Amino acid sequence: MAQGDAGLEARLVAAGVQLVAERGAQALSLREIARAAGVSHGAPRRYFPTHLALLSAVARTGFADLGARASAALGEGEAEGEPGPRDRIERLCRVYLDFARTEGGMFELMFRHDLLESGHPGLRETSLPLFGRLVDAVARVRPRPADARVAAGVLWAGLHGIAQLWCWGSLPLATGADDVEPLLRALLDAHLGPDAG
């Protein structure tokens, strides 16, 4: 692929990222992305054979961003000691909740596999390692590691529900809470047992 082609492909993805940040996942039509990138409405088809392929490329940037935030929160690459398993889980959960709050459009797109090509090159490679981090930490906290993937899936489902319902305003209304922290603490205690520390 020529350098100009790679530049235009990157511009289309960047336009999609900007649109999803400004207007949400529903704004990501091929025409809107092409318009935002300053190209003809047919140009995206040269790089992305389907609308789903382009949306998947946009979502991949969200997973990369979330992964980088998770690495920073876990202190990966730093000289100091690694956090314990439960602390790792809490940090991952907080990063996830913060991402949902600050990147609402991207958060919605990333987990809408009905809108994405789950097998798109790079999408699985950027999304599954995040879940793998959670599974690894849960396996260290729970006494039966064979259940770690299912337990992590249930924990993630609860966390995603908190994130979504908090961002929609439903949980603050229903619980009267003005902080998501008690909800996170209750979720972790329910799935991992009370924090001994």
Secondary structure, 3 states (H helix, E strand, C coil): CCHHHHHHHHHHHHHHHHHHHHHCHHHCCHHHHHHHHCCCCCCHHHHCCCHHHHHHHHHHHHHHHHHHHHHHHHCCCCCCCCCCHHHHHHHHHHHHHHHHHHCHHHHHHHCCCCCCCCCCCCHHHHHHHHHHHHHHHHHHHCCCHHHHHHHHHHHHHHHHHHHHHHHHCHHHHHHCCCCCHHHHHHHHHHHHCCCCC
